[in-house]
Amino acid sequence: MTRRWSLISTIAVLTVALAFVVTQLVRGQGAGKSGKEQAGGTSAAPSPGADAGSLRGVGWWPLHRSGTAKAGERDAVVSGGGQWTDGPEGGALRLDGTHGYADTGSRIDTAGKDYSVAARVRLTPEGMNGFHTVLSQDGDRFSTFFLQYSGQDQNFAFSFTGARTVAEKAEQPQAGRWYHLTGTYSRQDHRMRIYVDGRLAGSREASSTVKPTGSVVVGRGKFNGKAADHWKGDVADVHLYDRELTSREVGSLSSREPG
């Protein structure tokens, strides 16, 4: 009988000791994890194509009181009526709606590849009528694309000659407020899309036969061989991409400029 109680006591002691060891090990692992988090830890890897470097694009012109490029090879050259003003990320280019524009000196392949363009914009009350183009690329007689405000539709639009994608899902723009616009095009399904403040606002199937012969231009379009639809307001953080941005990338770019 004595031996049985001794065995039971030994088993009880060993059980308590084992529980103690397990508890300490669990606490130790928790403390180690907490320490990593406090020191910076590890985070989930970003999705492909969503990192800051890729969102710079093949051309990036902040237009923060200069035409200096952060991506691409050339600075933008401002011509006509333009002046520097305050912007959402530190500065912006104000255009007069009559003569002012900026030539980026850069070109993207809008005839053979997917592409995307983006900019932060602000309209004046006088810029709420007619057509005003914030980004375009010169073709021989027409622009290959127009990222613009359409007074006819009273909203933003991404357009080709003969085809206009209106931001129907976005509220009517207000003068004096900053917006982030992105236009994307996929050659596989001939789908053009416009995003306003990071959200898809309109899309349609369309294609353009206009081949690029000149540069991407900030603040005007080209129609019948002449400059047209000058932007009346402010513009900043112009980006060019030689691919179609995903909706997640557009949202990321809208919320914050890449470092």
C-alpha positions as YAML, in Angstrom:
chain: A
units: angstrom
residues:
- id: 1
  name: MET
  ca: [0.00, 0.00, 0.00]
- id: 2
  name: THR
  ca: [2.84, 2.32, 0.91]
- id: 3
  name: ARG
  ca: [4.53, 1.60, -2.41]
- id: 4
  name: ARG
  ca: [1.30, 2.41, -4.33]
- id: 5
  name: TRP
  ca: [0.95, 5.83, -2.67]
- id: 6
  name: SER
  ca: [4.63, 6.51, -3.32]
- id: 7
  name: LEU
  ca: [4.16, 5.76, -7.03]
- id: 8
  name: ILE
  ca: [1.08, 7.96, -7.21]
- id: 9
  name: SER
  ca: [2.95, 10.81, -5.50]
- id: 10
  name: THR
  ca: [5.86, 10.47, -7.93]
- id: 11
  name: ILE
  ca: [3.51, 10.59, -10.94]
- id: 12
  name: ALA
  ca: [1.78, 13.69, -9.52]
- id: 13
  name: VAL
  ca: [5.10, 15.48, -8.99]
- id: 14
  name: LEU
  ca: [6.26, 14.65, -12.52]
- id: 15
  name: THR
  ca: [2.95, 15.87, -13.98]
- id: 16
  name: VAL
  ca: [3.25, 19.23, -12.20]
- id: 17
  name: ALA
  ca: [6.88, 19.59, -13.32]
- id: 18
  name: LEU
  ca: [5.99, 18.83, -16.93]
- id: 19
  name: ALA
  ca: [3.16, 21.38, -16.87]
- id: 20
  name: PHE
  ca: [5.58, 23.99, -15.48]
- id: 21
  name: VAL
  ca: [8.11, 23.34, -18.26]
- id: 22
  name: VAL
  ca: [5.47, 23.54, -20.99]
- id: 23
  name: THR
  ca: [4.14, 26.83, -19.57]
- id: 24
  name: GLN
  ca: [7.62, 28.37, -19.56]
- id: 25
  name: LEU
  ca: [8.27, 27.29, -23.12]
- id: 26
  name: VAL
  ca: [5.00, 28.84, -24.35]
- id: 27
  name: ARG
  ca: [5.76, 32.08, -22.51]
- id: 28
  name: GLY
  ca: [9.23, 32.15, -23.98]
- id: 29
  name: GLN
  ca: [7.91, 31.80, -27.52]
- id: 30
  name: GLY
  ca: [5.36, 34.55, -26.92]
- id: 31
  name: ALA
  ca: [8.03, 36.87, -25.54]
- id: 32
  name: GLY
  ca: [10.26, 36.18, -28.53]
- id: 33
  name: LYS
  ca: [7.47, 37.03, -30.95]
- id: 34
  name: SER
  ca: [6.64, 40.22, -29.10]
- id: 35
  name: GLY
  ca: [10.27, 41.26, -29.17]
- id: 36
  name: LYS
  ca: [10.41, 40.85, -32.94]
- id: 37
  name: GLU
  ca: [7.29, 42.95, -33.41]
- id: 38
  name: GLN
  ca: [8.64, 45.73, -31.22]
- id: 39
  name: ALA
  ca: [11.90, 45.76, -33.15]
- id: 40
  name: GLY
  ca: [10.18, 45.96, -36.52]
- id: 41
  name: GLY
  ca: [9.40, 42.28, -36.92]
- id: 42
  name: THR
  ca: [8.41, 40.87, -40.25]
- id: 43
  name: SER
  ca: [5.43, 41.77, -42.37]
- id: 44
  name: ALA
  ca: [3.66, 40.01, -45.16]
- id: 45
  name: ALA
  ca: [5.47, 40.35, -48.46]
- id: 46
  name: PRO
  ca: [3.90, 42.95, -50.76]
- id: 47
  name: SER
  ca: [2.02, 41.70, -53.76]
- id: 48
  name: PRO
  ca: [3.98, 41.62, -57.03]
- id: 49
  name: GLY
  ca: [4.04, 45.01, -58.70]
- id: 50
  name: ALA
  ca: [2.69, 46.86, -55.64]
- id: 51
  name: ASP
  ca: [6.02, 48.03, -54.19]
- id: 52
  name: ALA
  ca: [7.01, 51.70, -54.18]
- id: 53
  name: GLY
  ca: [9.67, 51.21, -56.86]
- id: 54
  name: SER
  ca: [7.24, 49.82, -59.42]
- id: 55
  name: LEU
  ca: [4.75, 52.61, -58.73]
- id: 56
  name: ARG
  ca: [7.27, 55.22, -59.80]
- id: 57
  name: GLY
  ca: [6.59, 54.07, -63.35]
- id: 58
  name: VAL
  ca: [8.69, 54.82, -66.42]
- id: 59
  name: GLY
  ca: [8.15, 58.52, -65.81]
- id: 60
  name: TRP
  ca: [7.27, 60.53, -62.72]
- id: 61
  name: TRP
  ca: [7.05, 64.33, -62.56]
- id: 62
  name: PRO
  ca: [5.99, 65.58, -59.10]
- id: 63
  name: LEU
  ca: [5.81, 69.19, -60.40]
- id: 64
  name: HIS
  ca: [6.63, 70.45, -56.93]
- id: 65
  name: ARG
  ca: [7.77, 73.89, -58.03]
- id: 66
  name: SER
  ca: [9.98, 72.47, -60.77]
- id: 67
  name: GLY
  ca: [9.79, 70.21, -63.79]
- id: 68
  name: THR
  ca: [12.35, 67.80, -62.39]
- id: 69
  name: ALA
  ca: [11.67, 64.13, -63.12]
- id: 70
  name: LYS
  ca: [12.02, 61.40, -60.49]
- id: 71
  name: ALA
  ca: [11.71, 58.58, -63.00]
- id: 72
  name: GLY
  ca: [12.50, 58.52, -66.69]
- id: 73
  name: GLU
  ca: [15.30, 60.47, -68.33]
- id: 74
  name: ARG
  ca: [13.94, 63.95, -69.03]
- id: 75
  name: ASP
  ca: [12.57, 66.89, -67.09]
- id: 76
  name: ALA
  ca: [9.26, 68.46, -68.08]
- id: 77
  name: VAL
  ca: [9.54, 71.82, -69.86]
- id: 78
  name: VAL
  ca: [6.81, 74.32, -68.94]
- id: 79
  name: SER
  ca: [5.60, 76.66, -71.69]
- id: 80
  name: GLY
  ca: [3.00, 79.39, -71.95]
- id: 81
  name: GLY
  ca: [0.92, 80.42, -68.98]
- id: 82
  name: GLY
  ca: [2.07, 78.41, -65.99]
- id: 83
  name: GLN
  ca: [3.09, 79.14, -62.41]
- id: 84
  name: TRP
  ca: [3.95, 77.19, -59.28]
- id: 85
  name: THR
  ca: [1.51, 76.84, -56.42]
- id: 86
  name: ASP
  ca: [0.82, 74.68, -53.38]
- id: 87
  name: GLY
  ca: [-0.25, 71.07, -53.92]
- id: 88
  name: PRO
  ca: [-1.41, 68.05, -51.95]
- id: 89
  name: GLU
  ca: [2.12, 66.60, -51.70]
- id: 90
  name: GLY
  ca: [4.10, 69.84, -51.47]
- id: 91
  name: GLY
  ca: [3.62, 71.72, -54.75]
- id: 92
  name: ALA
  ca: [1.81, 71.83, -58.08]
- id: 93
  name: LEU
  ca: [1.78, 73.45, -61.51]
- id: 94
  name: ARG
  ca: [-1.04, 75.93, -62.16]
- id: 95
  name: LEU
  ca: [-2.10, 76.24, -65.79]
- id: 96
  name: ASP
  ca: [-4.13, 79.09, -67.29]
- id: 97
  name: GLY
  ca: [-6.47, 77.09, -69.56]
- id: 98
  name: THR
  ca: [-5.36, 79.01, -72.65]
- id: 99
  name: HIS
  ca: [-1.68, 78.54, -73.48]
- id: 100
  name: GLY
  ca: [0.02, 76.82, -70.55]
- id: 101
  name: TYR
  ca: [1.29, 73.23, -70.70]
- id: 102
  name: ALA
  ca: [4.37, 71.11, -69.91]
- id: 103
  name: ASP
  ca: [6.14, 68.78, -72.34]
- id: 104
  name: THR
  ca: [7.59, 65.72, -70.58]
- id: 105
  name: GLY
  ca: [9.86, 64.83, -73.51]
- id: 106
  name: SER
  ca: [8.90, 61.18, -72.92]
- id: 107
  name: ARG
  ca: [6.81, 58.75, -74.92]
- id: 108
  name: ILE
  ca: [4.94, 55.53, -74.07]
- id: 109
  name: ASP
  ca: [3.90, 52.83, -76.53]
- id: 110
  name: THR
  ca: [0.13, 53.31, -76.73]
- id: 111
  name: ALA
  ca: [-0.11, 51.40, -80.03]
- id: 112
  name: GLY
  ca: [1.39, 48.05, -79.09]
- id: 113
  name: LYS
  ca: [1.35, 47.64, -75.30]
- id: 114
  name: ASP
  ca: [-0.74, 48.06, -72.17]
- id: 115
  name: TYR
  ca: [-0.23, 51.38, -70.42]
- id: 116
  name: SER
  ca: [-1.44, 53.61, -67.59]
- id: 117
  name: VAL
  ca: [-1.26, 57.32, -66.78]
- id: 118
  name: ALA
  ca: [-2.03, 59.16, -63.54]
- id: 119
  name: ALA
  ca: [-2.08, 62.66, -62.04]
- id: 120
  name: ARG
  ca: [-3.42, 64.70, -59.15]
- id: 121
  name: VAL
  ca: [-5.68, 67.49, -60.38]
- id: 122
  name: ARG
  ca: [-7.69, 70.46, -59.19]
- id: 123
  name: LEU
  ca: [-10.11, 72.47, -61.33]
- id: 124
  name: THR
  ca: [-11.05, 76.13, -61.02]
- id: 125
  name: PRO
  ca: [-14.70, 77.23, -61.33]
- id: 126
  name: GLU
  ca: [-13.90, 78.48, -64.84]
- id: 127
  name: GLY
  ca: [-12.55, 75.03, -65.72]
- id: 128
  name: MET
  ca: [-15.90, 73.29, -65.17]
- id: 129
  name: ASN
  ca: [-17.15, 74.07, -68.68]
- id: 130
  name: GLY
  ca: [-16.01, 72.52, -71.96]
- id: 131
  name: PHE
  ca: [-13.22, 69.95, -72.32]
- id: 132
  name: HIS
  ca: [-9.97, 70.30, -70.38]
- id: 133
  name: THR
  ca: [-7.19, 67.74, -70.82]
- id: 134
  name: VAL
  ca: [-4.65, 67.19, -68.05]
- id: 135
  name: LEU
  ca: [-2.63, 64.43, -69.81]
- id: 136
  name: SER
  ca: [-2.30, 63.37, -73.43]
- id: 137
  name: GLN
  ca: [0.25, 62.09, -75.94]
- id: 138
  name: ASP
  ca: [0.74, 63.70, -79.31]
- id: 139
  name: GLY
  ca: [-0.04, 61.79, -82.47]
- id: 140
  name: ASP
  ca: [0.24, 63.20, -85.99]
- id: 141
  name: ARG
  ca: [-3.07, 65.09, -85.89]
- id: 142
  name: PHE
  ca: [-4.74, 63.84, -82.71]
- id: 143
  name: SER
  ca: [-3.71, 62.77, -79.23]
- id: 144
  name: THR
  ca: [-3.37, 59.03, -78.69]
- id: 145
  name: PHE
  ca: [-5.34, 59.43, -75.44]
- id: 146
  name: PHE
  ca: [-6.93, 62.15, -73.32]
- id: 147
  name: LEU
  ca: [-7.15, 62.08, -69.52]
- id: 148
  name: GLN
  ca: [-9.53, 64.95, -69.04]
- id: 149
  name: TYR
  ca: [-12.56, 66.72, -67.63]
- id: 150
  name: SER
  ca: [-15.62, 66.61, -69.87]
- id: 151
  name: GLY
  ca: [-17.94, 69.55, -69.40]
- id: 152
  name: GLN
  ca: [-20.44, 67.77, -71.65]
- id: 153
  name: ASP
  ca: [-20.67, 64.93, -69.12]
- id: 154
  name: GLN
  ca: [-19.79, 67.08, -66.10]
- id: 155
  name: ASN
  ca: [-17.25, 64.52, -64.95]
- id: 156
  name: PHE
  ca: [-13.76, 63.19, -65.53]
- id: 157
  name: ALA
  ca: [-13.07, 60.95, -68.52]
- id: 158
  name: PHE
  ca: [-10.41, 58.82, -70.20]
- id: 159
  name: SER
  ca: [-10.82, 59.15, -73.95]
- id: 160
  name: PHE
  ca: [-9.67, 58.25, -77.44]
- id: 161
  name: THR
  ca: [-10.71, 60.09, -80.57]
- id: 162
  name: GLY
  ca: [-14.28, 58.84, -81.04]
- id: 163
  name: ALA
  ca: [-14.50, 56.98, -77.71]
- id: 164
  name: ARG
  ca: [-14.95, 58.43, -74.23]
- id: 165
  name: THR
  ca: [-15.01, 56.57, -70.92]
- id: 166
  name: VAL
  ca: [-16.80, 58.75, -68.38]
- id: 167
  name: ALA
  ca: [-16.35, 58.37, -64.62]
- id: 168
  name: GLU
  ca: [-20.04, 57.55, -64.18]
- id: 169
  name: LYS
  ca: [-19.56, 55.91, -60.78]
- id: 170
  name: ALA
  ca: [-17.86, 58.97, -59.29]
- id: 171
  name: GLU
  ca: [-19.59, 62.01, -57.87]
- id: 172
  name: GLN
  ca: [-19.64, 65.17, -59.95]
- id: 173
  name: PRO
  ca: [-16.30, 66.97, -59.42]
- id: 174
  name: GLN
  ca: [-16.14, 70.15, -57.41]
- id: 175
  name: ALA
  ca: [-13.96, 73.15, -58.18]
- id: 176
  name: GLY
  ca: [-11.12, 73.76, -55.72]
- id: 177
  name: ARG
  ca: [-10.87, 70.11, -54.60]
- id: 178
  name: TRP
  ca: [-7.96, 67.79, -55.34]
- id: 179
  name: TYR
  ca: [-8.66, 64.49, -57.12]
- id: 180
  name: HIS
  ca: [-6.43, 61.61, -58.14]
- id: 181
  name: LEU
  ca: [-7.08, 60.37, -61.69]
- id: 182
  name: THR
  ca: [-5.78, 57.19, -63.32]
- id: 183
  name: GLY
  ca: [-6.43, 55.95, -66.83]
- id: 184
  name: THR
  ca: [-5.47, 52.40, -67.83]
- id: 185
  name: TYR
  ca: [-5.65, 50.43, -71.06]
- id: 186
  name: SER
  ca: [-5.41, 46.69, -71.72]
- id: 187
  name: ARG
  ca: [-4.74, 45.60, -75.29]
- id: 188
  name: GLN
  ca: [-5.78, 42.01, -74.63]
- id: 189
  name: ASP
  ca: [-9.43, 42.87, -74.08]
- id: 190
  name: HIS
  ca: [-9.34, 46.43, -75.51]
- id: 191
  name: ARG
  ca: [-10.62, 47.70, -72.19]
- id: 192
  name: MET
  ca: [-10.03, 51.28, -71.05]
- id: 193
  name: ARG
  ca: [-10.69, 52.24, -67.44]
- id: 194
  name: ILE
  ca: [-10.78, 55.44, -65.44]
- id: 195
  name: TYR
  ca: [-10.25, 55.57, -61.68]
- id: 196
  name: VAL
  ca: [-11.09, 58.54, -59.45]
- id: 197
  name: ASP
  ca: [-9.42, 58.72, -56.04]
- id: 198
  name: GLY
  ca: [-8.31, 55.11, -56.36]
- id: 199
  name: ARG
  ca: [-11.71, 53.64, -57.24]
- id: 200
  name: LEU
  ca: [-12.88, 52.31, -60.59]
- id: 201
  name: ALA
  ca: [-15.36, 54.85, -61.91]
- id: 202
  name: GLY
  ca: [-15.89, 53.78, -65.52]
- id: 203
  name: SER
  ca: [-14.79, 51.35, -68.23]
- id: 204
  name: ARG
  ca: [-15.59, 50.43, -71.81]
- id: 205
  name: GLU
  ca: [-14.27, 48.43, -74.72]
- id: 206
  name: ALA
  ca: [-12.52, 50.68, -77.23]
- id: 207
  name: SER
  ca: [-9.40, 51.00, -79.34]
- id: 208
  name: SER
  ca: [-7.40, 53.79, -80.93]
- id: 209
  name: THR
  ca: [-5.71, 53.78, -84.33]
- id: 210
  name: VAL
  ca: [-3.69, 56.92, -83.56]
- id: 211
  name: LYS
  ca: [0.01, 56.18, -83.37]
- id: 212
  name: PRO
  ca: [2.26, 58.24, -81.08]
- id: 213
  name: THR
  ca: [4.57, 60.66, -82.88]
- id: 214
  name: GLY
  ca: [5.34, 63.01, -80.01]
- id: 215
  name: SER
  ca: [5.65, 63.29, -76.26]
- id: 216
  name: VAL
  ca: [3.27, 62.95, -73.35]
- id: 217
  name: VAL
  ca: [2.03, 66.46, -72.59]
- id: 218
  name: VAL
  ca: [0.68, 67.88, -69.33]
- id: 219
  name: GLY
  ca: [-2.12, 70.37, -69.66]
- id: 220
  name: ARG
  ca: [-3.46, 70.11, -73.21]
- id: 221
  name: GLY
  ca: [-4.60, 67.77, -75.96]
- id: 222
  name: LYS
  ca: [-4.18, 67.75, -79.73]
- id: 223
  name: PHE
  ca: [-7.08, 67.84, -82.16]
- id: 224
  name: ASN
  ca: [-6.98, 68.29, -85.95]
- id: 225
  name: GLY
  ca: [-3.29, 69.05, -85.74]
- id: 226
  name: LYS
  ca: [-3.67, 71.88, -83.22]
- id: 227
  name: ALA
  ca: [-3.28, 72.27, -79.46]
- id: 228
  name: ALA
  ca: [-6.70, 72.00, -77.79]
- id: 229
  name: ASP
  ca: [-8.58, 71.62, -74.51]
- id: 230
  name: HIS
  ca: [-6.02, 73.33, -72.27]
- id: 231
  name: TRP
  ca: [-6.23, 72.51, -68.56]
- id: 232
  name: LYS
  ca: [-7.65, 75.25, -66.35]
- id: 233
  name: GLY
  ca: [-6.40, 74.51, -62.83]
- id: 234
  name: ASP
  ca: [-3.60, 72.69, -61.03]
- id: 235
  name: VAL
  ca: [-1.77, 69.42, -61.61]
- id: 236
  name: ALA
  ca: [0.86, 67.44, -59.70]
- id: 237
  name: ASP
  ca: [2.47, 63.98, -59.50]
- id: 238
  name: VAL
  ca: [2.21, 62.87, -63.11]
- id: 239
  name: HIS
  ca: [3.04, 59.18, -63.68]
- id: 240
  name: LEU
  ca: [3.49, 57.09, -66.83]
- id: 241
  name: TYR
  ca: [3.50, 53.28, -66.90]
- id: 242
  name: ASP
  ca: [4.25, 50.81, -69.68]
- id: 243
  name: ARG
  ca: [1.72, 48.35, -68.25]
- id: 244
  name: GLU
  ca: [-1.83, 48.24, -66.94]
- id: 245
  name: LEU
  ca: [-1.96, 48.99, -63.22]
- id: 246
  name: THR
  ca: [-4.08, 46.69, -61.08]
- id: 247
  name: SER
  ca: [-6.93, 48.15, -59.05]
- id: 248
  name: ARG
  ca: [-4.88, 47.54, -55.90]
- id: 249
  name: GLU
  ca: [-1.94, 49.47, -57.31]
- id: 250
  name: VAL
  ca: [-4.19, 52.35, -58.34]
- id: 251
  name: GLY
  ca: [-5.58, 52.51, -54.80]
- id: 252
  name: SER
  ca: [-2.09, 52.49, -53.33]
- id: 253
  name: LEU
  ca: [-0.88, 55.24, -55.66]
- id: 254
  name: SER
  ca: [-3.94, 57.36, -54.95]
- id: 255
  name: SER
  ca: [-3.44, 57.18, -51.19]
- id: 256
  name: ARG
  ca: [0.30, 57.83, -51.20]
- id: 257
  name: GLU
  ca: [3.07, 58.72, -53.62]
- id: 258
  name: PRO
  ca: [5.98, 56.25, -53.85]
- id: 259
  name: GLY
  ca: [9.10, 57.23, -51.89]
...
